[in-house]
Amino acid sequence: MNSENLTSIWSETQEGLAPRLAGNLIQVGDPVLLWFQDETTYLVTVEPGKRFNIHCGRPLPMDELIGQPYGSWFQTSSNLRALVLKPTVEDLVMKTKRQSGIIYPKDAAILMMRLGIGPGTRVIEVGVGSGSLTTALASAVRPEGMIYSYDIRRDFLELAKGNLKRARVDQYVALKERTGIQPFDEKDADAIVLDVPEPWHEIENIKGSLKSGGHVVSLNPTYNQIEQMSGTLGAAGFVMIEAQEILVRGILARPGKTRPEQRMVSHTEFLLFAVKPGTHVISAG
């Protein structure tokens, strides 16, 4: 192969790599996760001219991050260094600014798999809170899907709006204030997620807005709540009613002394799933 052909191949390779390399460079407005060697982490948004206060050493100048690749080390004025990472959905969920409890990734992951949530899915969410689950849902349905999130508290909606914007998924969420138990604006939704204390009051609204074969999940912390909700779902004709509790225990993986961690993420929510059957009957011929 002559030198002209080699040069052509090299140029084409570089052109192909350029978008991938550019996608790994930190830009103004990007969220970044700072991981320190003492296991301390921060989620920050890169803003020019800003400095971020840390637990060790002088504040970090955000200007230094612009144009640098994710995975770089940030040298602080102390002996600790910070690894600069692109935040995962889990990072965005766990670092949500909150005024209430959040839905943990262990529950969100199972929930989304069971409800079949993916690109293009239309989801109604009742009870936004701080928007932690909303962030996970929006990340899963983009770029064609949409989350329609209802809450009766305006302060929660404002808080969620900021968290969604920081996670850069706000364009996939419609936040809606609710004053009571009115029917939802949307019809034929693929899935409905309920995170409210008395979800059984929403049964008629669910039936009116969920498509045939659509999935619903109710998140509640007590046995009494899921017991009443499961009975109400069954009486309303829903099928495949099933409740789960997800527990997560970490493992300390160390040479010669691997063992379970003493602390774990145990009970957070019960997940109660159900499916809305249709009325159409297919004849066997």
C-alpha positions in Angstrom: 0.0 0.0 0.0 1.5 3.3 -1.1 1.9 6.4 1.2 -1.0 8.2 -0.5 -3.5 5.4 0.4 -2.1 5.3 4.0 -2.6 9.1 4.3 -6.2 8.8 3.1 -7.0 6.0 5.5 -5.4 8.0 8.4 -7.5 11.1 7.5 -10.7 9.1 7.3 -9.9 7.4 10.7 -9.3 10.8 12.3 -12.5 12.2 10.9 -14.4 9.2 12.3 -12.9 9.6 15.7 -13.4 13.4 16.0 -17.1 13.3 17.0 -16.4 10.6 19.6 -13.4 12.4 21.0 -15.4 15.7 21.1 -18.2 13.9 23.0 -15.8 13.1 25.7 -14.6 16.7 26.2 -16.1 18.8 29.0 -18.1 21.8 27.7 -19.7 24.8 29.4 -22.8 23.8 31.2 -21.9 20.1 31.4 -22.5 18.2 34.7 -19.3 16.5 36.0 -18.8 14.1 38.9 -15.7 14.9 41.0 -14.4 11.7 42.8 -11.7 12.3 45.4 -9.3 9.6 46.6 -10.9 9.7 50.0 -14.2 8.6 48.4 -15.8 12.0 48.7 -17.8 12.9 45.6 -19.5 16.1 44.2 -21.8 16.7 41.3 -21.1 20.1 39.8 -22.1 22.1 36.7 -19.2 23.6 34.7 -19.6 27.4 34.6 -16.9 29.8 33.4 -15.5 32.1 36.0 -16.9 30.0 38.9 -15.0 28.3 41.7 -16.3 25.2 43.5 -15.7 24.8 47.2 -14.4 21.4 48.3 -13.6 19.7 51.6 -9.8 19.8 51.0 -7.7 22.7 49.7 -8.7 25.8 47.9 -11.8 26.1 45.7 -11.5 24.5 42.3 -11.6 26.9 39.2 -14.2 25.5 36.8 -12.5 27.2 33.8 -9.7 24.6 34.1 -12.2 21.9 33.1 -13.5 23.3 29.9 -12.2 21.4 26.9 -10.6 18.7 29.0 -11.4 15.0 28.6 -13.6 13.2 31.1 -11.4 10.8 33.1 -8.8 13.4 33.8 -7.3 14.0 37.2 -7.8 17.4 38.8 -4.9 18.4 41.0 -6.0 20.2 44.1 -3.9 22.4 46.5 -3.9 19.6 49.0 -2.5 16.1 48.6 -5.8 14.7 47.3 -6.6 14.6 43.6 -10.1 14.5 42.0 -11.0 12.2 39.1 -13.3 14.1 36.7 -16.0 11.8 35.4 -19.1 12.0 33.2 -22.0 11.4 35.6 -24.1 8.3 35.1 -27.9 8.2 35.6 -27.2 6.7 39.0 -25.0 9.7 39.9 -27.6 12.1 38.8 -30.3 10.3 40.8 -28.4 10.0 44.0 -27.1 13.6 43.8 -30.5 15.0 43.3 -31.1 18.2 45.4 -34.0 17.0 47.6 -36.6 18.1 50.1 -38.1 14.7 50.5 -37.0 11.0 50.1 -36.0 9.8 46.7 -36.5 6.6 44.7 -33.3 4.7 44.8 -31.6 3.3 41.7 -32.2 -0.3 42.9 -36.0 0.4 42.6 -35.9 2.6 39.6 -34.0 0.0 37.5 -36.4 -2.9 38.2 -39.4 -0.5 37.8 -38.2 0.6 34.3 -37.5 -3.0 33.2 -40.8 -4.3 34.4 -42.8 -1.5 32.8 -40.9 -1.8 29.5 -39.7 1.8 29.6 -37.3 2.7 26.8 -36.7 5.2 23.9 -40.1 6.5 22.7 -42.1 5.5 25.8 -44.8 7.8 27.1 -45.1 7.7 30.9 -47.4 9.5 33.3 -45.8 10.0 36.7 -47.9 11.0 39.7 -45.9 12.4 42.5 -42.7 14.1 41.3 -41.0 15.0 44.6 -37.5 16.1 44.0 -37.5 14.6 40.5 -35.0 11.7 41.1 -37.1 9.0 39.5 -38.2 11.6 36.8 -34.5 12.0 35.9 -34.1 8.2 35.5 -37.3 7.9 33.5 -36.5 10.8 31.2 -33.0 9.4 30.5 -34.6 6.1 29.4 -37.2 7.5 27.1 -35.2 10.0 25.1 -35.0 11.1 22.4 -38.6 10.5 21.2 -40.4 9.6 24.5 -41.9 11.9 27.1 -42.6 11.9 30.8 -45.8 13.7 32.0 -45.2 14.4 35.7 -47.9 15.6 38.1 -47.6 17.0 41.6 -49.8 19.0 43.9 -46.9 20.9 45.4 -45.5 23.8 43.3 -42.3 23.9 45.4 -41.6 20.3 44.5 -42.2 21.0 40.8 -39.7 24.0 40.9 -37.1 21.8 42.7 -37.6 19.0 40.2 -37.3 21.5 37.3 -33.8 22.5 38.5 -32.7 19.0 39.0 -33.9 17.9 35.5 -32.2 20.9 33.9 -28.9 20.1 35.6 -29.2 16.5 34.3 -30.0 17.9 30.8 -33.2 15.9 30.5 -35.7 18.7 31.1 -36.8 18.7 27.5 -38.2 15.2 27.9 -40.5 16.1 30.9 -43.7 18.1 31.1 -44.2 19.2 34.7 -47.8 19.8 35.7 -49.3 21.2 38.8 -52.4 19.4 40.1 -55.0 20.7 42.6 -56.9 17.5 43.2 -57.5 14.1 41.7 -58.5 15.3 38.2 -58.2 13.0 35.2 -54.8 13.2 33.4 -54.5 15.2 30.2 -52.8 12.3 28.4 -54.5 9.2 26.8 -53.0 5.9 25.8 -49.9 6.2 27.9 -47.6 3.2 27.8 -47.1 3.2 31.6 -48.1 5.0 34.8 -46.0 5.4 37.9 -47.7 6.3 41.2 -45.7 7.7 44.2 -48.6 9.0 46.3 -49.8 8.0 49.8 -53.3 6.8 48.6 -52.9 5.5 45.1 -56.2 3.7 45.1 -58.0 7.0 44.6 -56.3 7.2 41.1 -57.8 4.0 39.7 -60.4 5.6 37.4 -57.8 8.1 36.1 -55.4 5.3 35.4 -58.0 3.3 33.5 -58.8 6.4 31.5 -55.2 7.3 30.5 -53.4 3.9 30.3 -53.4 2.1 27.0 -54.7 -1.5 26.6 -51.9 -3.8 27.8 -50.2 -0.9 29.6 -48.3 -1.3 32.9 -48.8 0.5 36.2 -46.6 0.5 39.3 -47.4 2.0 42.7 -44.5 2.8 45.1 -45.5 2.7 48.8 -43.5 2.0 52.0 -46.1 0.1 54.0 -47.8 -3.3 53.8 -51.2 -1.6 54.4 -50.8 0.6 51.4 -49.9 -2.1 48.9 -52.6 -4.4 50.4 -55.3 -1.9 49.7 -54.0 -0.9 46.3 -53.7 -4.5 45.1 -57.3 -5.1 46.1 -58.5 -2.0 44.4 -56.5 -2.9 41.2 -58.0 -6.4 41.2 -61.6 -5.1 41.7 -61.0 -2.7 38.7 -60.1 -5.5 36.4 -56.3 -5.2 36.4 -54.3 -8.4 36.1 -50.7 -9.7 36.8 -50.7 -7.9 40.2 -47.4 -8.5 41.9 -45.5 -6.8 44.7 -41.7 -6.8 45.2 -39.2 -5.4 47.6 -35.6 -4.9 46.4 -32.7 -5.1 48.9 -29.1 -4.3 48.1 -26.1 -5.4 50.1 -22.6 -4.3 49.1 -19.5 -6.5 49.2 -16.1 -5.4 50.5 -13.9 -7.0 47.8 -10.4 -7.1 49.4 -7.6 -9.6 48.8 -7.8 -12.2 51.5 -10.7 -10.6 53.5 -13.7 -10.2 51.2 -16.9 -9.9 53.2 -20.4 -8.3 53.1 -20.6 -4.6 54.1 -22.1 -4.0 57.6 -24.5 -1.4 56.2 -26.9 -1.9 53.4 -29.7 -0.3 51.4 -32.6 -2.3 52.7 -36.3 -1.3 52.7 -37.2 1.9 50.8 -40.4 1.1 48.9 -42.6 -1.8 47.9 -43.2 -2.0 44.2 -46.7 -3.1 43.2 -47.1 -3.9 39.5 -50.2 -4.5 37.5 -51.4 -4.6 33.8 -54.5 -3.1 32.3 -56.1 -5.8 30.0 -58.0 -4.8 26.9 -61.5 -5.8 25.9 -60.8 -7.0 22.4 -61.1 -10.8 22.0 -59.2 -12.7 19.3 -61.2 -15.6 18.0 -59.3 -18.9 17.6 -61.1 -19.5 14.3 
